[in-house]
Amino acid sequence: MKAVLVHSPGGTEALHYTPHHPIPPCPPGHILIRNHYAGLNFIDTYHRSGLYPREPPFLLGQEGGGIIASLPENDDTIAQLGWKTGDRVVYGSFGSYAEFTPVPIDKVIPVPPDMDMKTAVACITQGLTAHYLSSSVGNGIAHRGDWVLVYAVGGGTGQWTAQMCKLRGFRVIGTTSRCKAGEVANVCDELIVLENEPSKSYGDYTSVDIASRVKEITDGRGCKLIIDGVGKATYEISLNCLARRGLFVSFGNASGAVPPFPVLRLLPQSAYVTRPKLNDYVSTREELMQRAEEVFGWVIDGKLKIRIDRVFALEDVKDGHEYLENGGGNGKILFKID
């Protein structure tokens, strides 16, 4: 089968495409999926680089979708769900940069009949991440009408998160690079436009005094919730933008990992900080399906606008990673596998 492996961590040179990798065995409690698409996410670059270590060699990717190729026999769960070979499904599980992926039964999600596969795959990692970030992490801290700061709303997760925060009744301040500003002008209540890094598509976070703009927009109060997937380049800005008893959510490392900082740094605003991950917010099948069904419903009803930015062939995996890391993503990036 087609597959992309990492034999040792590194840059894009660590990505090895092969059309002849053996189809993996399907353990008990798993479903074998024939993938049509795999999603590209920043976490894939963290696994590739070794920032999030995995035992090599490994198949890259953690999000995909296609059709059920085979099912375990005599499995009560399968019988209850009524699945059959050929059904369209999506999932979040390791090994999606491949033609076939064995996926735990409880991670498999049926695709609604009126949704295309590209959109369904786009709803998984970024959509579910945005869902828990907007609905669960700051629950009880941010309320309807409060200001929320979301970084990089020109990218996939940022676009999802800003829209979901507005659906929750928050007022949203977004940041984006100048070259993406026109595409996301209506995503936020207020947009802070950054100058582009030289020869890059992502914003220069030193080009605008973000903290001053946030204080100006919020009448000096700051933001109750700050959703920051950028990391190293923005964490100090985030801490300076917090409202009293506000929450700094650092969920990504697009510019590098956030370095350690003293807990006393939270004292001026009596602030909170958390470093969540998606798996802990879809830890049961019930929670996974509740989030997925709400996201799918919003998309189908037109309440969420989904932008598929680029679709790369799987053999062009290096180009996809370079495009993402250079800030090119303006929506969801996918790999087409068949």
C-alpha positions in Angstrom: 0.0 0.0 0.0 1.0 3.7 -0.3 2.3 5.0 3.0 4.5 7.7 4.6 7.0 6.6 7.3 9.4 8.4 9.6 12.5 6.3 10.4 14.2 9.0 12.5 12.9 12.5 13.6 13.9 15.6 11.6 12.8 18.0 9.0 10.8 17.2 5.8 13.7 15.0 4.8 12.5 12.6 7.4 9.3 11.9 5.4 9.7 8.7 3.3 6.9 7.9 0.8 6.6 4.4 -0.4 4.0 2.7 -2.7 4.9 -0.8 -1.4 4.5 -0.8 2.3 2.8 -3.9 3.7 -0.9 -3.6 4.7 -0.9 -3.6 8.5 -2.7 -6.4 10.4 -6.0 -5.5 11.9 -6.0 -6.3 15.7 -9.1 -7.4 17.6 -11.4 -4.4 18.3 -10.2 -2.6 15.2 -11.7 -1.8 11.8 -9.6 -1.6 8.7 -10.2 1.6 6.8 -9.3 2.2 3.2 -8.4 5.9 3.3 -9.5 8.4 0.6 -8.0 11.4 2.4 -5.7 12.1 5.4 -5.6 15.5 7.2 -2.5 17.5 7.7 -2.1 19.1 11.1 0.7 20.9 13.0 0.8 17.9 15.4 2.1 15.8 12.4 5.1 18.1 12.2 5.7 17.7 16.0 5.7 13.9 15.6 8.0 14.1 12.5 10.5 16.5 14.2 10.6 14.6 17.5 9.0 17.4 19.6 6.4 14.8 20.5 8.5 11.6 20.5 7.2 8.4 19.0 9.0 5.1 18.6 10.4 4.9 15.0 9.8 3.8 12.5 6.2 4.9 12.4 3.4 5.7 10.0 2.6 9.4 10.2 -0.8 11.1 10.5 -3.6 10.9 13.0 -6.7 11.9 11.0 -8.3 10.3 8.0 -11.4 9.1 6.2 -12.6 6.6 3.6 -14.6 3.4 3.6 -14.7 0.4 5.8 -12.5 -2.3 4.1 -13.0 -5.1 6.7 -14.8 -5.6 10.0 -14.0 -8.0 12.9 -16.2 -11.0 13.1 -18.6 -11.7 16.0 -18.1 -8.3 17.6 -21.1 -7.1 19.6 -20.2 -3.4 19.2 -20.2 -3.8 15.4 -23.5 -5.5 15.6 -25.0 -2.7 17.7 -23.7 0.0 15.4 -24.9 -1.8 12.3 -21.8 -1.0 10.2 -20.9 -2.9 7.1 -18.0 -2.9 4.6 -18.2 0.1 2.2 -19.7 2.4 4.8 -18.1 5.9 4.8 -16.3 6.8 8.0 -13.8 9.2 9.5 -11.5 8.8 12.5 -8.8 10.3 14.6 -6.0 7.7 15.1 -2.4 7.2 14.2 -1.2 5.9 10.9 -3.5 7.9 8.5 -0.8 8.7 5.9 -1.5 5.4 4.3 -3.8 3.6 2.0 -5.1 1.4 4.8 -5.3 2.1 8.6 -6.5 -0.2 11.4 -8.6 2.0 13.7 -10.0 1.2 17.2 -13.8 0.8 16.9 -14.5 3.5 19.4 -12.6 6.1 17.3 -14.6 5.5 14.1 -17.3 8.1 13.2 -19.9 7.6 10.5 -20.0 10.3 7.8 -23.4 12.0 7.4 -25.1 11.1 4.1 -25.2 14.7 3.0 -21.6 15.5 3.7 -18.6 14.9 1.3 -15.5 13.1 2.5 -13.2 16.1 2.3 -15.4 18.1 4.6 -15.9 15.2 7.0 -12.1 14.7 7.4 -11.7 18.4 7.9 -14.1 18.2 10.8 -12.0 15.8 12.9 -8.7 17.1 14.4 -9.3 20.8 13.8 -13.0 20.8 14.2 -13.1 18.7 17.4 -10.1 20.7 18.8 -12.0 24.0 18.2 -15.1 22.4 19.8 -13.4 21.6 23.1 -11.5 24.8 23.1 -14.6 26.9 22.6 -17.0 24.9 24.8 -15.2 23.0 27.5 -11.7 24.4 28.5 -13.0 27.8 29.6 -16.3 26.6 30.9 -17.2 28.7 33.9 -14.5 31.3 33.2 -15.7 32.9 30.0 -19.4 33.7 29.5 -21.6 35.1 26.8 -20.5 38.6 25.9 -16.9 38.2 27.2 -14.0 39.0 24.9 -11.9 36.0 23.7 -8.6 36.3 21.8 -7.9 33.6 19.1 -4.6 33.6 17.3 -4.0 32.7 13.7 -7.6 32.9 12.5 -6.3 32.6 8.9 -5.4 29.0 9.6 -7.5 26.0 9.8 -8.0 25.6 13.6 -8.1 29.3 14.1 -11.0 29.7 11.7 -12.9 26.9 13.3 -12.3 28.2 16.8 -13.3 31.8 16.1 -16.5 30.7 14.5 -17.4 28.4 17.4 -16.6 31.0 20.0 -19.1 33.3 18.2 -21.7 30.6 18.2 -21.2 30.3 22.0 -21.9 34.0 22.3 -18.3 35.3 22.9 -17.0 38.4 21.4 -13.9 37.4 19.4 -10.6 39.2 18.6 -8.5 37.4 16.0 -5.0 37.8 14.7 -3.9 37.0 11.2 -1.2 37.9 8.7 -2.0 40.6 6.2 -2.0 38.3 3.2 -4.9 36.2 4.8 -6.9 39.1 6.3 -9.3 39.4 3.4 -10.4 35.8 3.7 -11.3 36.0 7.4 -12.6 39.6 7.7 -16.0 38.3 8.8 -14.8 35.6 11.2 -14.2 37.8 14.1 -15.7 40.9 15.8 -12.3 42.6 15.7 -9.3 41.6 13.6 -5.7 42.5 14.4 -3.7 42.3 11.1 0.0 41.5 11.4 2.6 42.2 8.8 4.0 39.1 7.1 7.3 37.6 8.0 9.7 38.2 5.1 9.0 35.7 2.4 6.5 33.8 4.6 2.8 33.7 4.8 2.5 33.8 8.6 2.3 37.0 10.7 5.1 38.8 12.5 3.9 39.1 16.1 6.4 41.9 16.7 4.9 44.1 14.0 1.9 45.2 16.0 1.5 45.8 19.8 -1.2 43.2 20.2 -1.6 43.7 24.0 -2.2 47.4 23.5 -4.8 46.8 20.8 -6.5 44.2 23.0 -6.7 46.6 25.9 -8.0 49.3 23.6 -10.8 47.0 22.2 -11.8 45.7 25.6 -11.8 49.1 27.3 -8.7 48.1 29.4 -10.3 44.9 30.8 -8.4 42.3 28.6 -9.7 38.9 27.5 -11.3 36.3 29.7 -10.1 33.5 27.4 -7.0 33.4 25.2 -6.7 30.5 22.8 -3.1 30.3 21.6 -1.8 27.7 19.2 1.2 29.7 18.2 3.3 29.0 21.3 6.8 30.5 21.8 6.3 33.7 19.8 3.0 34.7 21.6 2.9 33.4 25.1 4.2 36.6 26.7 1.7 38.6 24.6 -1.1 36.2 25.8 -0.2 36.7 29.5 -0.3 40.5 29.0 -3.8 40.3 27.3 -5.5 38.4 30.1 -8.4 39.9 32.0 -8.7 39.5 35.8 -9.3 35.8 36.5 -8.8 35.0 32.8 -7.6 31.7 31.3 -4.6 31.4 29.0 -5.1 28.2 26.9 -1.8 27.2 25.3 -2.7 24.3 23.0 -0.1 24.4 20.2 3.5 25.0 19.3 3.5 26.4 15.7 6.4 28.8 16.5 8.1 26.4 19.0 7.3 25.2 22.5 6.4 27.6 25.3 9.4 27.8 27.7 8.9 27.4 31.4 7.8 30.6 33.2 7.3 31.4 36.9 3.9 30.8 38.3 4.1 34.3 39.8 3.7 35.6 36.3 0.0 34.8 36.7 -0.3 36.9 39.9 -1.2 40.4 38.4 -4.5 39.1 37.0 -5.0 36.1 39.4 -4.9 34.2 36.1 -5.2 30.6 35.1 -3.2 28.6 32.5 -3.7 25.2 30.9 -2.1 23.0 28.3 -4.8 20.7 27.0 -4.9 18.1 24.3 -7.7 16.7 22.2 -7.6 13.1 23.4 -8.5 14.1 26.9 -11.7 15.8 25.6 -12.8 12.8 23.5 -11.8 10.2 26.1 -15.1 8.3 25.8 -17.1 7.3 22.7 -20.1 9.2 24.0 -18.1 12.5 24.3 -16.5 11.9 20.9 -19.8 11.4 19.2 -21.5 14.3 21.0 -18.8 16.7 19.7 -18.6 15.2 16.2 -22.4 15.3 15.8 -22.6 18.9 16.9 -19.8 20.0 14.6 -21.3 18.0 11.6 -24.7 19.6 12.4 -23.3 23.1 12.4 -21.6 22.5 9.1 -24.6 21.0 7.4 -26.9 23.8 8.7 -24.4 26.4 7.3 -23.5 27.8 10.7 -19.8 26.9 10.2 -18.0 27.8 7.0 -15.3 25.3 6.1 -12.5 26.2 3.8 -10.5 23.4 2.1 -7.3 25.2 1.3 -5.1 22.7 -0.6 -5.2 19.0 -1.4 -1.8 17.4 -2.0 -1.2 13.9 -3.4 0.3 11.7 -0.7 3.5 11.3 -2.6 3.9 15.1 -2.3 3.9 14.9 1.5 7.1 17.0 1.8 5.5 19.8 -0.2 2.5 19.7 2.2 4.6 19.9 5.3 6.6 22.8 3.9 3.5 24.7 2.9 2.0 24.4 6.4 5.2 25.3 8.2 5.8 28.3 6.0 2.4 29.7 7.1 0.7 28.9 3.8 -2.4 27.3 5.3 -5.6 29.3 4.9 -8.0 26.6 5.9 -7.8 22.8 5.9 -4.9 21.0 4.1 -5.5 17.4 3.0 -3.6 14.5 1.3 -5.5 12.6 -1.3 -4.6 8.9 -1.1 -6.6 7.1 -3.8 
